[in-house]
Amino acid sequence: MTIHKAPIDYITIPAPQHSEDAEYRVVFGYVDWQNGKKPNLSIYVLMVYGGKPNYRMVAHVLTTSNNENELSDLDKVMSAMQKLKDRHIHEISKYKLDED
């Protein structure tokens, strides 16, 4: 079973097409796949309902917009992933160097 460590950083995006209290949480942090290796630095997406992350439900990012002429949920999530990558590029680079 995968173990998600405490997030280093995350971005929350409302997901009203799912429910009033639903959000996507795009997370930057370590994930331990429990394969005998050290935890992996990752960007991943969780569904959040009522402020509580759901680690068992696969994040299902919608490809349609909430309103006409608005970005889709997928566009917003991808943008958040890029922002997290840009914010933490030095940590990502150091992590890659430490692997070698």
Order of alpha helices (4+ residues) and beta strands (2+ residues): beta-beta-beta-beta-beta-alpha-alpha
